[in-house]
Amino acid sequence: MDRVADPADRIPADRIPAVPGGASVVHELVDRHATGTLARVPALRRLDRHDIAHDLTYAQLADETARFAGVLHRLGVLPGERLGTLLPPVPQLPVAVLGAFTSRVVVAPLSPALGPQPVRERLALSSAAVLITTPQLYACTVAPIRDRLPDLRAVLVVTATGAVPPDTLDLAALMDVASPTFDAPRADPDDPALLHVSDGPAGPTGILQAHEVVTAHLATARAALDLGPGDVVWCTVDPGTPSGTVHGLLAPLAAGATVLTARTDLDIRRCYRVLVDHRVTVWCTTPGTIRRLLRSRTTGPALPALRMVASVGEPLGADAARRASAVLGVPVVDTAALDTAALDTAALDTAG
């Protein structure tokens, strides 16, 4: 896919420009694209269970982001409070993340693969005031431990049926009555934006990132992935991990690319079909998926749009990268070392 060659769509990676109301992640990821040449370009492309594509342009994403910020405001969530996200890769996840950034609420991503106890530890460490999840994840993971989360005031659920568990709120109903405009509070570059919690030697440890970390994400998008407008990025990494957040959302949007999301029960044949049908230019995936591809006897089709594969998370290894490059016909790059180097982070004490 041809890129949109407009220098105004790219910003220097070593600074955040002065913008009205202060610099913020959401300005660099959404607002500047939504009011520029990329307004009608797909920001998010979701594949439903039949692999039919549904697009959300940058202009539409700006509206949805403002609506979610309004939902948080209506719930009384204040700047600096925390929103936990416990979701698979569904379109409501990036909308929630970006809407929280808009309202200066700190996002604490959680992996949907976690069980009740790890989720409780992470929500307690982050002092999450609100959680967004699905009815299934709520019933299995959150409901058993909710009475041990005194800071958690509200749970928003993403459901296609409108049926929500007791003591939860239907996100779609709240979004329907929210305004597509939001008077965002001033965001300074050093305001906190993201809180990732992972296991440490003495228990869960939080890593806090400020709004200005968007410069590192943009540098990652350029240096590691060579991203720009016109790219279609498909990330099959757990969205609750730092790698899934950066490669699957923040870096592509910072570069003005299109983010593709699909259900996670992928076999190798379907991976090839998605790569071909949706002209994916950059595929971010895990070493496990790449090794599964190498073990597969499936012969894939030509991938004319694919430019590179980025292996993220744990190290892949040079031999596996070489063999995967030969199979796919494009460079397979191990970016594990860049995942942390690209982030301007500050560690929090495990006590919060």
C-alpha positions in Angstrom: 0.0 0.0 0.0 1.3 3.4 -0.9 2.0 5.8 1.9 0.6 9.3 2.2 3.6 11.5 1.5 2.8 14.5 3.6 5.6 15.8 5.9 3.1 17.4 8.2 1.9 13.9 9.2 5.3 13.2 10.8 6.8 15.0 13.8 10.4 15.0 15.1 11.0 12.0 17.3 13.0 14.0 19.8 10.3 16.4 21.0 6.7 17.0 21.6 5.5 20.2 19.9 3.8 22.9 21.9 0.1 22.4 21.3 -3.0 24.2 22.7 -3.8 22.8 26.1 -0.5 21.1 26.5 1.2 18.1 25.0 -0.5 14.8 25.3 -0.4 11.3 24.0 -3.8 11.5 22.4 -2.9 14.7 20.5 0.0 12.9 18.8 -1.9 9.6 18.3 -5.3 10.9 17.2 -6.1 14.6 17.2 -3.4 15.8 14.8 -4.3 13.1 12.3 -8.1 13.6 12.7 -7.8 17.2 11.6 -5.2 16.7 8.9 -4.8 14.7 5.7 -5.4 11.4 7.5 -8.9 12.3 8.8 -10.6 9.8 6.5 -7.9 7.2 6.6 -8.7 4.1 8.7 -7.1 4.3 12.1 -8.6 0.9 13.3 -9.7 -2.0 11.2 -11.5 -4.8 13.0 -12.1 -8.2 11.6 -15.3 -9.8 12.8 -15.8 -13.6 13.3 -16.4 -13.9 9.6 -13.2 -11.9 8.9 -15.3 -9.0 7.4 -13.5 -5.7 7.9 -15.0 -2.8 9.8 -13.1 0.5 9.7 -12.9 3.5 12.0 -11.2 6.5 10.5 -9.0 8.9 12.5 -11.8 11.4 12.5 -14.3 8.8 13.9 -11.7 7.6 16.4 -11.4 11.2 17.7 -15.2 11.3 18.3 -15.2 7.9 20.0 -12.2 8.9 22.1 -14.0 12.0 23.3 -17.2 10.0 24.1 -15.2 7.6 26.3 -13.5 10.6 28.0 -17.0 11.9 28.7 -18.1 8.6 30.1 -15.2 8.7 32.6 -16.1 12.3 33.5 -19.7 11.4 34.1 -18.6 8.5 36.4 -16.6 11.0 38.4 -13.2 9.6 37.5 -10.7 12.4 38.2 -7.4 13.1 36.4 -4.6 10.9 37.9 -7.0 8.1 38.9 -6.5 4.7 37.2 -8.5 2.8 34.6 -7.9 -0.9 34.4 -8.3 -2.6 31.0 -9.0 -6.3 31.0 -9.9 -7.0 27.3 -9.0 -9.1 24.3 -8.1 -7.1 21.1 -11.5 -5.5 20.5 -12.1 -2.0 19.1 -13.3 -0.8 22.5 -9.8 -1.3 24.0 -8.0 1.4 22.0 -11.0 3.8 22.4 -10.8 3.3 26.2 -7.0 3.8 26.3 -7.1 6.9 24.2 -10.2 8.3 26.0 -8.5 7.9 29.3 -5.5 9.7 28.0 -7.8 12.5 26.9 -9.2 12.9 30.4 -5.7 12.5 32.0 -6.8 9.2 33.6 -3.9 6.7 33.9 -4.4 3.4 32.0 -3.4 0.2 33.7 -3.5 -2.6 31.0 -4.1 -6.2 32.2 -3.7 -9.4 30.2 -6.9 -11.3 29.7 -4.9 -14.5 30.3 -4.5 -13.7 34.0 -6.4 -15.5 36.7 -8.3 -13.9 39.6 -5.4 -13.6 42.0 -3.0 -11.9 39.6 -5.7 -9.5 38.5 -6.5 -8.7 42.1 -2.9 -7.9 42.8 -2.5 -5.7 39.8 -5.8 -3.8 40.3 -4.9 -3.3 44.0 -1.4 -2.1 43.2 -2.7 0.4 40.6 -5.6 1.5 42.9 -7.9 1.2 39.8 -11.1 3.3 40.2 -12.7 1.8 37.1 -12.3 -1.4 35.1 -13.4 -2.2 31.5 -13.8 -5.9 30.6 -16.2 -8.4 29.0 -19.0 -10.2 30.8 -17.1 -13.5 30.5 -13.9 -12.2 31.9 -15.8 -10.4 34.7 -17.6 -13.6 35.7 -14.5 -15.8 35.7 -11.8 -13.3 36.8 -13.2 -10.2 38.5 -16.4 -11.2 40.3 -14.7 -13.7 42.6 -12.3 -11.0 43.9 -14.3 -7.8 43.6 -15.1 -7.6 47.3 -11.3 -7.3 47.9 -10.9 -4.3 45.7 -12.2 -1.3 47.8 -10.9 1.3 45.3 -12.8 -0.2 42.4 -15.9 2.0 42.1 -17.3 0.9 38.7 -16.9 -1.9 36.1 -17.8 -1.2 32.5 -18.5 -4.2 30.3 -18.3 -4.6 26.5 -21.1 -6.8 25.3 -22.8 -7.4 22.0 -26.1 -8.5 23.5 -26.8 -5.7 26.0 -26.9 -8.2 28.9 -24.5 -7.2 31.7 -23.6 -8.9 35.0 -25.0 -7.5 38.2 -23.2 -4.4 39.6 -21.7 -3.6 36.2 -22.4 -0.9 33.5 -23.1 -1.4 29.8 -20.4 0.6 28.0 -22.3 0.8 24.8 -25.3 2.4 26.5 -23.1 5.0 28.2 -21.3 5.8 24.9 -24.6 6.2 23.1 -25.5 9.2 25.2 -22.0 10.7 25.5 -21.0 13.7 23.4 -18.4 13.4 20.6 -16.7 16.5 21.9 -14.9 16.8 25.3 -13.3 19.8 26.9 -10.0 18.0 27.9 -8.1 19.2 30.9 -4.6 20.4 30.3 -2.0 17.6 29.9 1.6 18.3 30.6 4.4 16.1 29.1 5.3 14.7 32.6 1.7 13.8 33.6 1.4 10.0 34.1 -0.4 8.2 31.3 0.4 4.4 31.5 0.9 2.0 34.4 2.2 -1.5 33.4 2.3 -4.0 36.2 4.4 -7.1 35.9 5.8 -9.8 38.3 9.1 -8.9 40.1 11.3 -10.8 42.5 9.3 -9.4 45.5 5.9 -9.5 43.8 4.1 -7.3 41.3 6.0 -4.1 40.3 4.6 -1.1 38.5 6.2 0.9 35.7 4.8 4.3 35.2 5.1 6.2 31.9 4.4 9.9 31.3 2.6 11.5 28.3 5.9 12.5 26.8 6.8 8.8 26.3 4.9 9.2 23.0 8.2 10.5 21.6 9.8 7.1 22.4 6.8 5.3 20.8 7.2 7.4 17.6 10.9 6.6 17.6 10.1 2.9 17.9 7.6 3.2 15.0 10.3 4.8 12.8 13.5 3.1 13.8 12.3 -0.5 14.6 9.2 -0.8 12.3 9.8 1.9 9.7 6.1 2.9 10.0 4.3 5.7 8.3 0.9 6.6 6.8 -0.3 3.9 4.5 1.0 1.0 6.6 -1.3 -1.7 7.9 0.0 -3.1 11.2 -1.3 -6.3 12.6 -0.2 -7.1 16.1 -1.0 -10.6 17.5 0.6 -10.0 20.9 -1.3 -10.0 24.2 -2.8 -6.4 24.4 -2.3 -6.3 28.1 1.5 -6.5 27.9 3.8 -3.5 27.2 4.8 -5.0 23.8 1.1 -5.3 22.9 0.3 -1.8 24.0 3.2 -0.2 22.1 3.4 -2.3 18.9 -0.3 -3.0 18.7 -1.6 0.6 19.3 0.7 3.5 20.3 3.5 3.2 17.8 1.3 2.6 14.7 -1.1 5.4 15.6 1.8 7.8 16.3 3.0 7.1 12.8 -0.5 7.5 11.2 -0.7 3.9 10.2 -3.8 1.6 10.3 -4.1 -0.9 13.2 -5.7 -4.2 12.3 -7.3 -6.3 15.1 -8.7 -9.8 14.8 -9.8 -12.7 17.1 -6.8 -14.5 18.7 -7.7 -18.1 17.8 -5.4 -18.1 14.8 -4.2 -21.0 12.9 -1.3 -20.7 10.4 -3.6 -20.9 7.3 -5.7 -18.1 8.7 -2.7 -16.0 9.5 -1.6 -16.2 5.8 -5.2 -15.3 4.7 -5.3 -12.2 6.9 -1.9 -11.1 5.8 -2.9 -11.4 2.1 -6.5 -10.2 2.1 -5.9 -7.1 4.2 -2.5 -6.2 2.7 -0.7 -6.2 6.0 2.6 -4.4 5.7 4.0 -5.0 9.2 3.2 -8.0 11.3 4.1 -7.8 15.0 3.9 -11.2 16.6 5.5 -13.4 19.3 8.4 -15.9 19.0 5.9 -18.6 19.8 3.8 -17.9 16.8 6.9 -17.7 14.6 8.2 -21.0 15.8 4.7 -22.5 15.3 4.8 -21.2 11.7 8.2 -22.9 11.2 6.9 -26.2 12.5 3.8 -26.0 10.2 3.7 -27.9 7.0 1.5 -25.2 5.5 2.9 -23.6 2.3 1.9 -20.0 2.4 1.0 -17.8 -0.6 3.1 -14.9 -1.8 2.8 -11.9 0.5 3.3 -8.9 -1.8 2.3 -6.2 0.7 4.2 -7.5 3.7 7.4 -5.6 4.3 8.6 -7.0 7.6 7.8 -9.1 10.6 8.7 -7.9 14.1 9.1 -10.5 16.8 8.3 -8.8 20.1 8.4 -9.8 23.8 10.9 -12.5 24.5 14.0 -13.0 22.3 13.5 -15.0 19.1 17.0 -16.0 18.3 19.1 -15.5 15.2 18.5 -18.9 13.7 14.8 -18.8 14.0 14.7 -15.3 12.5 16.8 -16.4 9.5 14.6 -19.5 8.8 11.4 -17.5 9.3 12.7 -14.8 6.9 13.3 -17.5 4.3 9.8 -18.9 4.7 8.0 -15.6 4.6 10.2 -13.9 2.1 10.6 -10.7 4.2 13.0 -9.7 7.0 12.0 -11.1 10.4 13.4 -8.7 13.0 13.9 -9.5 16.7 12.8 -6.3 18.5 12.8 -7.7 22.1 15.7 -5.5 23.1 14.0 -2.4 21.8 10.8 -2.9 23.8 12.3 -1.5 27.0 15.0 0.7 25.5 12.4 2.7 23.6 10.4 3.5 26.8 11.1 6.5 29.0 9.9 5.0 32.2 10.0 5.4 36.0 9.6 2.4 38.3 7.1 2.6 41.1 7.5 0.9 44.5 5.6 -2.4 44.7 3.5 -0.9 47.5 2.1 1.6 45.1 
